[in-house]
Amino acid sequence: MLRRRGLLQVGGSTFFGLGLSGVLQQRAAAVESNSQVKSVVLLFLSGGGSHIDMFDPKPQAGETRGEFDPIATNLPGVFFSDKLPELARRTDSLAVVRSMSHGDNRHLSGSHNALTGSVQPFRGDSNQAKSLHRDDWPSYGSAVSYLRPRSDGVPSQVTIPNPLIEGVLVWPGQHSGFLGPRFDPYVQNSDPNTENYRIDGLSLIDGLTVDRLDHRRQLLRDIDRSQQSLDASRQGLKYTSQQELAFSMLTSPGLKTALDINAEPAETRDRYGRHKYGQTLLLARRLVELEMPVIQCNMGHVQMWDTHVDHFPRLKTMLPALDTGLSALLDDLTERGLLDQTLIICVGEFGRTPQISPLPGQTVPGRHHWAPAYTAVFAGGGVRGGQVIGETDEIGAHPTTVPYHPNDIGATIYAALGINPHSMIPDRLNRPRHLNQGKVMDVLYG
């Protein structure tokens, strides 16, 4: 249901020349059905996880094989890295897509594609040009928020446990882009594995917090006598609308309760692993219970999986933590009867090179950016487990079967949540845009 202020804003819209009734029809048409999937949990391996050292090992590939040994999974003839023994025992719950592929070896624009299901608009080759921008496409939850607005004071996407920010660069794909700040997701910026974990670390991607919102609210009250003229202005509409929605979301008791990881028994916390990955995924399970549509779990800080240097030593720590946390999430959701209503996806913006070599000026070798072939893992949400989809060549460099694109993951996410991936949404100039240009990965459900 649209809120009163939202109705005022769209009432004069020229989107498609249809006005209010047309916009409502477009939004209604976008919602295809009451899907059984209530939540999507996106485990994002920022920096690009190495498919060869995880889910697509190449034991016969000589120098490209690496240091890890393959181990048998519970699917005959299917092998994972020996650093993923728990997931290897749960392969009957997984659909492993080994033929992901695209042509962008850059972190920022590649991340935008992974986090929005759309290719980032070109604004130049510099990193600053590819940083977060209001011309970007909306994150998944932002689009859901626009097409299927909620009225319960809870956002449609929460990102945990931290935003992806490095210096002045804010990774694109983390907000609502051209849909505007009203639909921005919320970010918990606090490590749930630390003693000083703070629930009130929840904020907007631009750093807007509860305190700052409260200050804005007070300022608006102070100028209440001028409210009519403020509301009539475009800027006034932006601030009042954003403030009202954001304040209700940031102070939502349901959201705060879900993020209170200290309410979990010690035994459960131990089960997920006493590390950042495990405790983040435990928070994800609590958000699934809140039926949060999109839960983005950043597995580490920006470029955590960008293992140009110290590749194998780093993975020896990271992979066991991911293995423990994701396995616990699968088991926990299954035991609680929530796996069928939860689509889980584990993927990075790309994979890593088959070749193991040092960067110029470095002596310690690693694997480098590689978008032509990588792996995405799916579970729950009606996905048929126990299957490996697609293959790569003998060194893991290129798909030898039908390739799948990040846009296809985007289409699959929207369809799973009951949103038509080809819905029309307005950009900043009110021009109609297709929400997504990918194809639903029906092979996951066959």
Secondary structure, DSSP 4 states (H G I P E B T S, - for coil): ---HHHHHHHHT--GGG-HHHHHHHHHHHHB----S--EEEEEEETT---STTTTS--TTSGGGS-SPPEEE-SSTT-EEETT-HHHHTTGGGEEEEEEE--S---HHHHHHHHHHSSPPPP--SSHHHHSS-TTSPPPHHHHHHHHS---SS--SEEEES---EETTEE-TTSS-GGG-GGG--EEE-S-TTSTT--GGGEEETT---HHHHHHHHHHHHHTGGGHHHHHHSHHHHHHHHHHHHHHHHHT-HHHHHHT-GGGS-HHHHHHH-SSHHHHHHHHHHHHHHTT-SEEEEE-SSTTTT--SSSHHHHHHHHHHHHHHHHHHHHHHHHHTT-STTEEEEEEES-EE-SS-BPPTT--S-B--EE-SSEEEEEEETT---SEEE--B-TTSSSBSS--B-HHHHHHHHHHHTTB-TT-EEE-TT--EEES--S---GGGT-
